[in-house]
Amino acid sequence: MSEEYFSDGKIFADKEVLRSTYIPENLPHRKEQIASLTDILSRTLKEMAPSNILIYGNTGTGKTTTVKYVCKQLEELARTCNYALIYINCEIFYTQHRILSYLARVFNKRVPVFGWSTDVLYSELKERIDTEDRYVVVILDEMNESVTKEDETLYKLLRINRKLNKERISVIGISNYLSFPELLDQRVKSSLDAKEIMFPAYSPDQLKDILTERAHKAFNYSALDDAVIPLCAALATKRNGDAKRALDLLLMSGEIAERTKSKKVSEEHVRIASERIEANSTVEVVKTMLLHHKIVLSSVLMLTREKNERYFISGEVYNIYRRLCDHLGVEPLTQRRLVDLISELDSLGLINAVVVSRGRYGTTKEISLNVPEELIQPVLFADYELKALSNFSVEA
């Protein structure tokens, strides 16, 4: 077949390869994390002793893909050892009842969707694990969505081990928040005793490797301009080496080229895709942030809107943050903890936080909003936990 056949409107060979749900046969630049996870899980499977694991890293660092990849490799061993590897997305199953109900149904198809209390589900799950002599690895992705100081989910799972004839439950927690352990109840921290695996951000060259490998399967021959993959990698690097962002960019760029009946995916298609994804992802990030992250971002937003200035020192932001917490009836975090939240919002690209010297007064951070006010204000004030801020004034 000629090159023209492949390039004339035949952009994709298999676009599913570019989706976040796709588990590739090879995971570039994650050998160390794969080895650590495989070592811990394989020892657990062989020794029949559960080890808990906490996995941290910014969005798009390959955490979920790596865990699914390793579990896929261990599935055969899990079957021979009477093991259950159970993946739960806590953005969907975000309450204790939903998680326990899902787990109980894995072992007993008669468990109803509604009607059973949490205590009944807990007892059913414990009995089934003991009866079947089953060993269970529970993977809680986006763990921060369900495990907070008010939720007993993780504590319940860890307590089951004490009530079984033999310890049989292991938990793998995945979170985008590096400060996630601070959300855990002290009882959970002491019971968890987890091994930790960090996932660093990808470099531009590493992102190019990932995109190139996927592109070979996703696109038809000559459907990409040479500059497309480097540009996708460069734009994703600005978002903290987010591989998911890079893959989304490549996918949407191809879809735009396909819709416009272009012969190839070009840099222009990438730039159009970037603008669309940026607006959509900012909204999604703000929607899914934890409460105190939203209050800090609201503080910067209100200062920007009402003071008509661009930069604010961290002390100003903290003062407004405390006032907002008081207005909402929320216990404020310490100023030291606020510095961590500011750094996390900076890493998400929602604000800019630059350390500046103030002479004999030491150093501080100059903080500015990094996204359009009109984009995030409706999202923040639509949150039922922040509705009371709609009548708040910085100058009051």
C-alpha positions as CSV (number, residue, x, y, z in Angstrom):
1,M,0.0,0.0,0.0
2,S,1.2,3.5,-0.7
3,E,2.1,6.2,1.8
4,E,-0.8,8.3,0.5
5,Y,-3.3,5.6,1.6
6,F,-2.1,5.7,5.1
7,S,-1.9,9.5,5.4
8,D,-5.0,10.5,3.5
9,G,-7.6,10.6,6.3
10,K,-6.3,7.4,7.9
11,I,-4.9,8.9,11.1
12,F,-5.4,6.2,13.6
13,A,-4.6,2.5,13.6
14,D,-5.8,1.9,17.2
15,K,-6.6,5.0,19.3
16,E,-7.3,2.9,22.4
17,V,-3.5,2.5,22.9
18,L,-3.5,6.2,23.8
19,R,-6.1,5.9,26.6
20,S,-5.2,5.9,30.3
21,T,-7.0,2.5,30.7
22,Y,-4.6,0.8,28.3
23,I,-1.9,-1.4,29.9
24,P,1.1,-1.6,27.6
25,E,3.3,-4.7,27.3
26,N,6.3,-2.5,28.3
27,L,6.5,0.4,30.8
28,P,9.4,2.6,30.0
29,H,11.3,4.3,32.8
30,R,9.5,2.5,35.6
31,K,11.7,-0.5,36.1
32,E,12.7,0.5,39.7
33,Q,9.0,0.9,40.8
34,I,8.0,-2.3,39.0
35,A,10.8,-4.2,40.7
36,S,9.9,-2.8,44.2
37,L,6.2,-3.6,43.8
38,T,6.8,-7.0,42.3
39,D,9.2,-7.9,45.1
40,I,6.7,-6.9,47.8
41,L,3.7,-8.5,46.2
42,S,5.4,-11.7,45.2
43,R,6.8,-12.2,48.7
44,T,3.3,-11.6,50.1
45,L,1.9,-14.2,47.7
46,K,4.6,-16.8,48.5
47,E,4.8,-16.3,52.2
48,M,1.1,-15.8,52.8
49,A,1.8,-12.7,54.9
50,P,0.2,-9.4,53.9
51,S,2.3,-6.3,53.3
52,N,0.7,-2.9,53.0
53,I,2.0,-0.5,50.4
54,L,1.5,3.3,49.9
55,I,2.2,4.7,46.5
56,Y,2.7,8.4,46.0
57,G,3.4,10.7,43.0
58,N,1.9,13.5,41.1
59,T,-0.8,13.0,38.5
60,G,0.5,11.2,35.4
61,T,3.5,9.5,36.9
62,G,2.3,6.0,36.0
63,K,1.2,4.9,39.5
64,T,-2.1,3.2,38.5
65,T,-0.7,1.8,35.2
66,T,2.3,0.3,37.0
67,V,0.2,-1.3,39.7
68,K,-2.2,-2.8,37.1
69,Y,0.8,-3.9,35.0
70,V,2.4,-5.8,38.0
71,C,-0.9,-7.3,39.1
72,K,-1.5,-8.6,35.5
73,Q,2.0,-10.2,35.7
74,L,1.1,-11.9,39.0
75,E,-2.4,-13.0,38.2
76,E,-1.3,-16.6,37.4
77,L,0.6,-16.9,40.7
78,A,-2.3,-15.4,42.5
79,R,-4.6,-18.1,41.2
80,T,-2.4,-20.9,42.3
81,C,-2.1,-19.4,45.8
82,N,-5.9,-18.8,46.1
83,Y,-5.3,-15.0,46.1
84,A,-7.7,-12.2,45.1
85,L,-6.3,-9.0,43.6
86,I,-9.1,-6.5,43.8
87,Y,-8.9,-3.0,42.2
88,I,-11.2,-0.3,43.6
89,N,-11.3,3.3,42.2
90,C,-12.2,5.4,45.2
91,E,-13.6,8.2,43.0
92,I,-16.4,5.8,42.3
93,F,-16.5,3.8,45.5
94,Y,-15.9,6.7,47.8
95,T,-17.7,5.6,51.0
96,Q,-17.0,2.9,53.5
97,H,-20.4,1.2,52.7
98,R,-19.7,1.1,49.0
99,I,-16.2,-0.3,49.4
100,L,-17.2,-3.0,51.8
101,S,-20.3,-3.8,49.7
102,Y,-18.1,-4.2,46.6
103,L,-15.6,-6.4,48.4
104,A,-18.3,-8.6,50.0
105,R,-19.9,-9.2,46.5
106,V,-16.6,-10.4,45.2
107,F,-16.9,-13.3,47.6
108,N,-20.6,-13.7,47.7
109,K,-22.8,-13.0,44.7
110,R,-25.9,-13.0,47.0
111,V,-24.9,-9.7,48.7
112,P,-27.6,-7.1,47.7
113,V,-26.6,-3.8,46.3
114,F,-28.8,-2.1,49.0
115,G,-30.2,-3.1,52.3
116,W,-27.2,-4.4,54.3
117,S,-25.6,-2.3,57.0
118,T,-21.8,-1.7,57.1
119,D,-21.5,-4.0,60.1
120,V,-23.3,-6.8,58.3
121,L,-21.1,-6.3,55.2
122,Y,-18.0,-6.4,57.4
123,S,-19.1,-9.6,59.1
124,E,-19.9,-11.2,55.7
125,L,-16.6,-10.3,54.2
126,K,-14.6,-11.6,57.3
127,E,-16.5,-14.9,57.3
128,R,-16.0,-15.4,53.5
129,I,-12.3,-14.7,53.6
130,D,-11.9,-17.2,56.5
131,T,-14.2,-19.8,55.0
132,E,-12.5,-19.8,51.6
133,D,-9.0,-19.5,53.1
134,R,-8.5,-16.7,50.6
135,Y,-5.7,-14.1,50.6
136,V,-6.8,-10.6,49.5
137,V,-4.9,-7.7,48.0
138,V,-7.1,-4.6,47.9
139,I,-5.9,-1.8,45.7
140,L,-7.4,1.6,46.6
141,D,-6.8,4.0,43.8
142,E,-7.3,7.7,44.5
143,M,-7.3,6.6,48.1
144,N,-7.5,10.1,49.4
145,E,-11.1,10.3,48.1
146,S,-12.4,7.9,50.7
147,V,-9.8,7.7,53.5
148,T,-10.1,10.8,55.7
149,K,-10.1,11.3,59.5
150,E,-13.9,11.0,59.4
151,D,-14.0,7.7,57.5
152,E,-13.3,4.3,58.9
153,T,-12.8,2.5,55.6
154,L,-9.1,1.7,55.9
155,Y,-9.3,1.1,59.6
156,K,-12.1,-1.5,59.1
157,L,-10.0,-3.3,56.4
158,L,-7.0,-3.4,58.7
159,R,-9.0,-4.6,61.7
160,I,-10.3,-7.6,59.7
161,N,-6.9,-9.2,59.9
162,R,-7.1,-9.2,63.7
163,K,-10.4,-11.1,63.6
164,L,-9.4,-13.7,61.0
165,N,-7.8,-17.0,61.9
166,K,-4.8,-15.9,59.9
167,E,-3.8,-12.5,58.5
168,R,-5.0,-12.4,54.9
169,I,-5.7,-8.8,53.8
170,S,-3.1,-6.5,52.3
171,V,-3.8,-2.9,51.1
172,I,-2.2,-1.0,48.3
173,G,-3.1,2.7,48.6
174,I,-2.5,5.0,45.6
175,S,-2.6,8.8,46.0
176,N,-1.6,11.9,44.1
177,Y,-1.1,13.8,47.4
178,L,2.4,13.6,48.9
179,S,1.0,14.9,52.2
180,F,-1.7,12.1,52.2
181,P,-0.4,10.4,55.4
182,E,-1.3,13.5,57.4
183,L,-5.0,12.8,56.6
184,L,-4.9,9.4,58.3
185,D,-6.2,8.8,61.7
186,Q,-3.4,7.9,64.2
187,R,-5.0,4.4,64.7
188,V,-4.7,3.8,61.0
189,K,-1.1,5.0,60.8
190,S,0.0,2.6,63.5
191,S,-1.9,-0.3,62.0
192,L,-0.9,0.3,58.4
193,D,2.9,0.0,58.8
194,A,3.2,0.4,55.0
195,K,6.1,0.2,52.7
196,E,6.3,3.3,50.5
197,I,7.0,3.6,46.8
198,M,7.6,7.1,45.2
199,F,6.9,7.8,41.6
200,P,8.9,10.9,40.3
201,A,7.8,13.1,37.4
202,Y,8.9,12.1,33.9
203,S,11.6,14.1,32.1
204,P,10.9,15.4,28.6
205,D,13.1,12.7,27.0
206,Q,11.2,10.0,29.0
207,L,7.9,11.4,27.9
208,K,9.1,11.3,24.2
209,D,10.0,7.6,24.7
210,I,6.6,6.8,26.1
211,L,4.8,8.7,23.3
212,T,6.9,7.2,20.6
213,E,6.3,3.7,21.8
214,R,2.5,4.2,22.0
215,A,2.4,6.1,18.7
216,H,3.8,3.2,16.7
217,K,0.7,1.2,17.6
218,A,-1.8,4.1,17.7
219,F,-1.2,5.9,14.4
220,N,-0.9,4.8,10.8
221,Y,2.4,5.2,9.0
222,S,3.3,8.9,8.3
223,A,0.3,10.2,10.1
224,L,2.4,12.4,12.5
225,D,4.6,15.4,11.7
226,D,8.0,14.9,13.3
227,A,7.5,17.9,15.6
228,V,4.2,16.5,17.2
229,I,5.7,14.1,19.8
230,P,8.4,16.5,21.0
231,L,5.8,19.3,21.3
232,C,3.4,17.0,23.3
233,A,6.3,16.0,25.6
234,A,7.3,19.7,26.1
235,L,3.8,20.8,26.9
236,A,3.3,17.9,29.4
237,T,6.7,18.7,31.0
238,K,5.3,22.1,32.0
239,R,2.6,20.1,33.8
240,N,5.1,18.3,36.0
241,G,6.0,15.6,33.6
242,D,2.4,14.3,33.3
243,A,2.4,11.3,31.0
244,K,-1.4,11.2,31.0
245,R,-1.5,14.8,29.8
246,A,1.0,13.9,27.1
247,L,-1.1,11.0,25.9
248,D,-4.3,13.0,26.1
249,L,-2.7,15.7,24.0
250,L,-1.6,13.2,21.4
251,L,-5.0,11.5,21.2
252,M,-7.0,14.8,21.0
253,S,-4.5,16.2,18.4
254,G,-5.2,13.1,16.3
255,E,-8.9,13.4,16.7
256,I,-8.8,17.1,15.7
257,A,-6.8,16.2,12.6
258,E,-9.2,13.4,11.8
259,R,-12.3,15.7,12.1
260,T,-10.7,18.3,10.0
261,K,-9.8,15.7,7.4
262,S,-6.1,16.6,7.6
263,K,-3.6,14.2,6.1
264,K,-1.3,14.5,9.1
265,V,-1.3,15.5,12.7
266,S,0.5,18.9,13.0
267,E,1.9,21.2,15.6
268,E,-1.2,23.4,15.1
269,H,-3.5,20.5,16.0
270,V,-1.4,19.9,19.2
271,R,-1.8,23.6,20.2
272,I,-5.5,23.6,19.7
273,A,-5.8,20.4,21.7
274,S,-3.6,21.9,24.5
275,E,-6.0,24.9,24.9
276,R,-9.0,22.7,25.1
277,I,-7.5,20.2,27.6
278,E,-6.1,23.0,29.7
279,A,-9.5,24.5,30.4
280,N,-11.1,21.1,31.0
281,S,-8.4,19.7,33.2
282,T,-8.2,22.8,35.4
283,V,-11.9,22.5,36.2
284,E,-11.6,18.8,37.0
285,V,-8.5,19.4,39.2
286,V,-10.3,22.1,41.2
287,K,-13.4,19.9,41.5
288,T,-11.5,17.0,43.0
289,M,-9.2,18.8,45.4
290,L,-9.5,18.3,49.1
291,L,-11.4,21.0,51.1
292,H,-8.4,22.9,52.5
293,H,-6.7,23.0,49.1
294,K,-10.0,24.7,47.8
295,I,-10.0,27.1,50.7
296,V,-6.4,28.2,50.1
297,L,-7.1,28.6,46.4
298,S,-10.2,30.6,47.3
299,S,-8.1,32.8,49.5
300,V,-5.7,33.6,46.5
301,L,-8.7,34.1,44.2
302,M,-10.4,36.6,46.6
303,L,-7.3,38.6,47.2
304,T,-6.7,38.8,43.5
305,R,-10.3,39.8,42.7
306,E,-10.9,42.3,45.5
307,K,-7.4,43.9,46.0
308,N,-6.7,44.2,42.3
309,E,-3.1,43.1,42.8
310,R,-1.2,40.3,41.3
311,Y,1.2,39.1,44.0
312,F,0.6,38.4,47.7
313,I,3.0,37.2,50.4
314,S,2.2,33.9,52.2
315,G,1.3,35.8,55.4
316,E,-1.5,37.6,53.6
317,V,-2.8,34.4,52.1
318,Y,-2.7,32.7,55.5
319,N,-4.7,35.5,57.2
320,I,-7.4,35.3,54.6
321,Y,-7.4,31.5,54.8
322,R,-8.0,31.6,58.5
323,R,-10.8,34.0,58.1
324,L,-12.4,31.8,55.4
325,C,-12.1,28.8,57.7
326,D,-13.8,30.7,60.5
327,H,-16.5,31.8,58.1
328,L,-17.1,28.2,57.0
329,G,-16.8,26.7,60.6
330,V,-13.7,24.7,59.6
331,E,-10.7,24.2,61.9
332,P,-7.7,25.9,60.1
333,L,-4.4,24.1,59.5
334,T,-1.2,25.5,60.8
335,Q,0.9,28.0,58.8
336,R,3.6,25.4,58.3
337,R,1.0,23.0,56.8
338,L,-0.4,25.9,54.7
339,V,3.1,26.2,53.1
340,D,2.8,22.6,52.0
341,L,-0.6,23.2,50.4
342,I,0.7,26.2,48.6
343,S,3.5,24.1,47.1
344,E,1.0,21.5,46.0
345,L,-1.2,24.1,44.4
346,D,1.9,25.4,42.7
347,S,2.8,22.0,41.4
348,L,-0.7,21.6,40.0
349,G,-0.2,24.9,38.1
350,L,-3.1,26.7,39.8
351,I,-0.9,29.3,41.4
352,N,2.6,30.5,41.2
353,A,4.6,30.6,44.4
354,V,8.1,32.1,44.2
355,V,10.5,32.4,47.2
356,V,11.7,36.0,47.6
357,S,14.1,37.7,50.0
358,R,12.8,40.4,52.3
359,G,16.2,41.4,53.6
360,R,16.5,41.3,57.4
361,Y,13.0,40.0,57.6
362,G,14.0,36.8,56.0
363,T,12.3,35.1,53.0
364,T,8.7,34.6,52.0
365,K,6.7,33.4,49.1
366,E,5.1,35.7,46.5
367,I,1.9,34.0,45.5
368,S,-0.2,34.7,42.4
369,L,-3.1,33.1,40.6
370,N,-2.0,31.2,37.6
371,V,-5.4,30.4,36.0
372,P,-8.3,32.6,34.8
373,E,-10.6,33.8,37.7
374,E,-13.6,33.3,35.5
375,L,-12.6,29.6,35.0
376,I,-12.2,28.6,38.7
377,Q,-14.6,30.9,40.6
378,P,-17.8,29.1,39.4
379,V,-16.3,25.7,40.2
380,L,-15.2,26.7,43.8
381,F,-18.5,28.5,44.7
382,A,-20.6,25.6,43.3
383,D,-19.0,23.3,45.9
384,Y,-21.6,22.8,48.6
385,E,-18.9,23.0,51.3
386,L,-17.9,26.5,50.0
387,K,-21.2,28.0,49.2
388,A,-21.0,30.3,52.2
389,L,-18.1,32.1,50.6
390,S,-20.2,33.7,48.0
391,N,-21.1,36.5,50.4
392,F,-17.6,36.8,51.9
393,S,-15.5,40.0,51.4
394,V,-11.8,40.4,52.0
395,E,-12.2,44.0,52.9
396,A,-15.0,43.4,55.5
